[in-house]
């Protein structure tokens, strides 16, 4: 099953990355011209599939209601004859060596009782509870009964990988980090939660006076959360506008002056120091922010992911692409062809650029005027875009969304069940 998924994903998205060195700028598949001046000579870029080719591939697999995906068969397994000279095979009976000697499907635990979020058994047979440093069992129990705690439980039961999502920058600024972090950690310690996202749009706006203050917030907040919620991954969301400029020096100078806190070297240091396990980069600005330099959305997106790859950020943490632009006021009014193109641009492209491992799509959000934008039909009415998204079963684990249980479309059980048909992960907003 895993081999089949890798095979189909590879064909469907035609993964794009740094491959065979493109020594010549005349090579039609070279993208070295997109690298910034001063890039080390050993960092080279080569298209494995052009954007046009990738779009054709996506259409092939999505056409005719995904018929080609349904017809895809697992490739033949690799077999080893243990009787041939030179071949060594395990001799331990199942259960006594590594694993249990069986091939497990995606999502199935490798050993009995090893499900994510399960409660461990003590040596005497009773269920154990390990109290995190600074949290009481009562605090965790009370959090489970709250709106966010119940949404976490519902999402986990629907088979989704759950993160809790909140904003701690204002609390840190007000000197109330400890109190706010405890409240968030209590929700994060619920069964089924894998991590905590503690900030959005980090470095944008007027929250921090300077970069050193922002660094201090990241360091102190992550240290506090690792103490209060041991074993949970930590994530942050930000934007690096200079990445969209590519090699355009005028663009880089202007964008750097406008966003002085969003220095990629500083953000990279958070990853290198181990502060973050996941970093989500916003993609919403890529469509319009670079028009002055004649850089369109596709070029800006390509520039961004080339820079992420060149800096090897994915060696330190998981990188996600975040996009609220797929959702439309009211509901998307797209034809099947338009929906397929949007999927290619907003989902396939970030993944095929071989830098982002997850795509976070905002499925519902509300602006300051109260207008609601959705990725699906109002009250879950039939919608072409949503129907096309439901066909992406092979990459469902790589798709995530944000859900606020205090502002449901219908109610949390109905909403999360529907969202689980498209998304393998969910960020549950926790006030």
C-alpha positions in Angstrom: 0.0 0.0 0.0 2.8 2.4 0.9 4.7 1.6 -2.3 1.5 2.2 -4.3 0.9 5.5 -2.7 4.4 6.7 -3.4 4.1 5.6 -7.0 0.8 7.3 -7.6 1.8 10.5 -5.7 4.9 10.7 -7.7 3.0 10.4 -11.0 0.1 12.6 -9.9 2.2 15.5 -8.7 5.5 14.8 -10.6 7.7 15.9 -7.8 9.9 18.8 -8.7 13.2 19.4 -7.0 16.9 19.7 -7.2 18.0 16.8 -9.3 20.8 16.2 -11.8 23.0 19.3 -11.9 22.0 21.7 -14.6 25.5 22.8 -15.6 24.5 24.9 -18.6 22.1 27.9 -18.5 21.1 26.8 -22.1 19.7 23.6 -20.7 15.9 24.0 -21.1 15.3 22.3 -17.8 17.8 24.5 -15.9 16.3 26.9 -13.3 19.6 28.2 -12.1 18.6 31.6 -13.3 16.1 31.8 -10.4 18.8 31.5 -7.8 19.9 34.6 -6.1 23.3 36.2 -6.7 26.0 34.7 -4.5 24.3 31.3 -4.3 27.0 28.6 -3.8 28.1 26.8 -6.9 27.1 23.5 -5.5 23.5 24.5 -5.2 21.9 23.8 -8.6 18.3 23.7 -9.8 16.8 21.6 -12.5 13.2 21.1 -13.5 12.1 17.4 -13.3 8.7 18.5 -14.7 7.8 21.9 -16.0 4.7 23.6 -14.5 2.9 22.9 -17.8 3.9 19.2 -17.7 2.8 19.0 -14.0 -0.6 20.5 -14.9 -1.1 17.9 -17.7 -0.2 15.1 -15.2 -2.6 16.3 -12.6 -5.4 16.5 -15.2 -4.6 12.9 -16.3 -5.1 11.5 -12.8 -8.1 13.7 -11.9 -10.0 13.2 -15.2 -13.1 11.1 -15.5 -13.8 11.3 -11.8 -10.3 10.0 -11.0 -10.7 6.8 -13.0 -7.0 6.4 -13.5 -6.3 6.6 -9.8 -9.0 3.9 -9.2 -7.4 1.7 -11.8 -3.8 2.1 -10.5 -2.5 -1.2 -9.1 0.3 -1.9 -6.5 3.7 -2.5 -8.1 5.1 -6.0 -7.6 6.9 -6.4 -4.2 10.6 -6.9 -4.0 11.2 -10.5 -2.9 14.4 -12.0 -1.5 15.2 -15.7 -1.6 16.6 -16.5 1.8 18.1 -19.8 0.4 20.4 -18.1 -2.1 24.1 -17.7 -1.0 24.8 -14.2 0.4 21.3 -13.4 1.5 20.6 -13.0 5.2 17.1 -13.1 6.6 15.8 -12.5 10.1 15.4 -15.7 12.1 13.5 -14.3 15.1 9.9 -15.5 15.4 7.3 -12.7 15.0 7.1 -10.6 18.1 10.6 -11.4 19.3 12.6 -9.3 16.8 11.9 -5.9 15.4 8.2 -5.5 14.7 5.8 -8.4 14.4 6.9 -9.8 11.0 3.8 -8.4 9.2 3.4 -5.7 6.6 1.2 -2.9 8.1 -1.1 -0.6 6.2 -0.9 3.2 6.5 -2.3 4.4 9.8 -2.1 0.9 11.3 0.1 0.6 14.4 3.3 -1.4 14.0 2.7 -3.2 17.3 -0.5 -4.0 19.2 -1.5 -1.2 21.5 0.8 1.3 19.7 -1.9 3.7 18.3 -1.0 7.4 18.4 -2.6 9.0 21.4 -3.2 5.7 23.2 -2.8 5.4 27.0 0.2 3.4 28.0 -0.1 0.4 30.3 1.9 0.2 33.5 3.7 -2.9 34.5 0.9 -3.8 36.9 -1.7 -3.5 34.1 -3.5 -0.3 35.1 -3.6 2.7 32.9 -0.8 5.2 33.6 -1.0 9.0 33.7 2.2 11.0 33.4 1.7 14.5 34.8 3.5 17.2 32.7 5.7 19.6 34.6 3.5 22.5 35.8 0.1 20.9 34.9 -2.2 19.0 37.2 -4.4 16.1 36.1 -7.4 18.2 37.0 -6.4 21.0 34.6 -6.0 18.5 31.7 -9.3 16.8 32.6 -11.1 20.2 32.7 -9.6 21.2 29.3 -11.1 18.0 27.8 -14.6 19.1 28.7 -14.2 22.5 27.0 -15.2 23.4 23.5 -11.7 23.0 22.1 -11.1 19.8 24.0 -14.3 18.2 22.7 -13.4 19.3 19.2 -10.0 17.6 19.6 -11.7 14.4 20.7 -14.2 14.5 17.7 -11.4 15.2 15.2 -9.3 12.4 16.5 -12.2 10.0 16.4 -12.7 11.0 12.7 -9.2 9.8 12.0 -7.5 13.2 11.7 -4.1 14.2 13.0 -4.8 17.0 15.5 -2.9 20.1 16.3 -4.1 22.8 18.7 -3.8 26.4 17.4 -3.6 29.7 19.3 -1.8 33.0 19.5 0.5 33.6 22.4 2.4 36.7 21.2 0.0 39.1 22.9 0.1 37.1 26.2 3.9 37.1 26.1 4.0 40.8 25.5 1.6 41.4 28.4 3.7 39.2 30.8 1.1 36.5 30.9 2.8 33.8 29.0 2.8 31.2 31.9 -0.9 31.4 32.4 -1.8 31.3 28.7 0.7 28.5 27.9 -0.8 26.3 30.7 -4.3 26.8 29.3 -3.1 25.8 25.8 -0.9 22.9 27.0 -3.9 21.4 28.9 -5.7 21.1 25.6 -2.6 19.9 23.9 -2.2 17.0 26.3 -5.5 15.4 25.2 -5.2 12.0 23.5 -4.7 12.3 19.8 -3.0 15.7 19.8 0.4 15.7 18.0 1.4 19.3 18.4 0.9 23.0 19.2 0.9 26.0 16.9 1.5 29.0 19.1 1.6 31.9 16.7 0.4 33.1 13.3 1.8 35.9 11.0 4.9 36.0 13.3 6.8 39.2 12.6 4.0 40.9 10.7 2.3 43.9 12.3 3.3 45.9 15.4 3.5 43.3 18.1 7.3 43.3 18.4 9.4 46.4 18.5 12.5 44.7 17.1 13.9 41.4 15.9 15.6 40.6 19.2 12.3 40.9 21.0 10.8 38.5 18.5 13.6 36.0 19.0 13.1 36.2 22.8 9.4 35.4 22.3 10.1 32.3 20.2 12.8 31.0 22.6 10.8 31.6 25.8 7.5 30.4 24.5 8.9 27.2 23.0 10.8 26.4 26.2 7.6 26.9 28.3 5.5 24.7 26.0 8.1 21.9 25.8 8.0 21.9 29.6 4.2 22.0 29.9 3.4 19.7 26.9 6.3 17.2 26.6 6.2 15.1 23.5 4.1 17.5 21.5 5.6 19.1 18.4 5.7 22.9 18.2 4.8 24.9 15.1 4.6 28.6 14.0 3.2 30.4 11.0 4.9 33.3 9.3 5.7 34.8 5.9 9.1 35.5 4.2 8.3 38.1 1.5 11.8 38.4 0.2 11.7 34.8 -1.0 9.2 35.7 -3.7 11.6 38.1 -5.3 14.0 35.4 -6.5 17.1 37.1 -8.0 15.5 40.5 -8.5 17.7 42.8 -6.4 15.3 45.8 -6.5 12.5 43.7 -5.3 14.6 42.2 -2.4 15.7 45.7 -1.3 12.2 47.1 -1.2 10.7 44.1 0.5 13.4 43.8 3.1 12.9 47.5 4.0 9.2 47.0 4.3 9.4 43.9 6.5 12.6 44.3 8.5 11.7 41.6 11.1 11.2 38.8 8.5 14.9 38.1 7.8 15.2 34.6 6.5 18.5 34.1 8.3 16.8 34.8 11.6 13.9 32.5 10.8 16.3 29.8 9.8 18.1 30.1 13.1 14.9 29.2 14.9 14.9 26.0 13.0 18.6 25.3 13.4 18.3 25.8 17.2 15.4 23.3 17.4 12.8 25.8 18.5 10.3 24.6 15.9 9.3 21.2 14.6 7.1 22.7 11.9 7.1 26.1 10.0 4.2 27.2 7.9 4.9 29.8 5.2 2.0 31.9 3.9 1.4 31.8 0.2 -1.5 34.3 0.1 0.7 37.3 -0.7 2.4 35.6 -3.7 -0.4 36.4 -6.1 -0.2 40.2 -6.0 2.7 41.5 -4.0 5.3 41.4 -6.7 3.5 43.0 -9.7 5.7 46.1 -9.5 8.7 43.8 -10.5 6.6 41.9 -13.1 6.8 38.7 -11.0 3.5 36.8 -11.3 2.0 34.3 -8.8 3.6 31.3 -10.4 7.0 32.8 -10.5 6.8 34.1 -6.9 5.8 30.7 -5.6 8.5 29.0 -7.6 11.0 31.5 -6.2 9.9 30.9 -2.6 10.3 27.2 -2.7 13.6 27.3 -4.5 14.9 29.5 -1.7 13.5 27.1 1.0 15.2 24.2 -0.7 18.5 26.0 -1.1 18.6 26.8 2.7 17.7 23.1 3.5 15.1 24.2 6.0 13.4 20.9 5.6 16.4 19.3 7.2 15.5 20.9 10.5 11.7 20.9 10.5 8.7 20.1 8.5 7.8 22.9 6.1 4.1 23.6 5.3 2.5 25.9 2.7 -0.5 27.8 4.0 -3.1 29.3 1.8 -6.4 31.0 2.6 -7.1 32.1 -1.0 -8.8 28.9 -2.3 -11.8 29.7 -0.1 -14.2 32.2 -1.6 -16.8 34.6 -0.2 -20.0 32.5 0.4 -18.6 29.5 -1.4 -16.4 28.7 -4.4 -18.2 29.1 -7.7 -15.9 27.1 -9.9 -16.4 24.8 -12.8 -14.7 21.4 -12.7 -12.0 22.7 -15.0 -11.4 25.8 -12.8 -11.4 23.7 -9.7 -8.8 21.3 -11.2 -6.6 24.3 -12.1 -6.9 25.7 -8.6 -5.9 22.4 -7.1 -2.9 22.2 -9.4 -1.8 25.8 -8.5 -2.5 25.7 -4.8 -1.9 22.1 -3.8 0.1 20.2 -6.4 2.6 23.0 -7.1 3.8 23.5 -3.5 4.2 19.7 -3.1 5.8 19.2 -6.4 8.3 21.9 -5.6 9.7 19.4 -3.1 10.1 21.9 -0.2 6.7 21.9 1.4 5.5 18.5 2.8 2.1 19.7 4.0 -0.4 22.2 2.5 -2.7 24.0 5.0 -5.9 25.3 3.3 -8.2 27.6 5.3 -11.6 26.0 4.7 -13.6 28.7 6.4 -12.7 32.2 7.7 -14.4 35.4 8.4 -13.2 39.0 7.6 -13.5 42.1 9.7 -16.8 42.9 8.0 -18.3 39.6 9.0 -18.2 38.1 5.5 -17.6 34.3 5.6 -15.4 32.7 3.0 -15.6 28.9 2.5 -13.9 26.1 0.6 -17.2 24.2 0.5 -20.9 25.0 0.0 -22.8 26.9 2.7 -24.2 24.4 5.4 -22.3 21.8 3.4 -24.4 22.2 0.3 -23.0 20.4 -2.8 -20.1 22.2 -4.4 -17.9 21.4 -7.4 -14.6 22.6 -5.8 -15.2 20.5 -2.7 -16.1 17.4 -4.8 -12.8 17.7 -6.7 -10.9 18.0 -3.4 -12.5 14.8 -2.1 -10.8 12.9 -4.9 -7.3 13.6 -3.6 -7.4 10.6 -1.4 -3.7 9.7 -2.1 -2.4 12.9 -0.6 -5.0 13.4 2.1 -2.4 12.9 4.9 -0.5 15.9 3.5 -3.6 18.2 3.5 -4.5 20.2 6.6 -7.1 22.8 7.6 -7.9 25.2 10.5 -11.1 24.7 12.4 -12.6 27.1 15.0 -15.2 25.1 17.1 -16.6 28.4 18.4 -17.7 29.4 14.9 -19.0 26.1 13.3 -20.6 25.8 9.9 -23.2 23.4 11.4 -21.7 21.8 14.6 -18.4 20.3 15.4 -19.3 16.6 14.8 -20.9 17.4 11.4 -18.1 19.8 10.3 -15.2 17.6 11.3 -16.7 14.5 9.8 -17.0 16.4 6.5 -13.5 18.0 6.8 -12.0 14.5 7.4 -13.1 13.5 3.9 -10.5 15.9 2.4 -8.0 16.7 5.2 -5.8 14.3 7.1 -4.8 17.0 9.6 -6.6 19.8 11.5 -5.5 22.7 13.6 -8.2 23.2 16.3 -8.3 26.8 17.3 -8.1 27.3 21.1 -8.8 30.8 22.4 
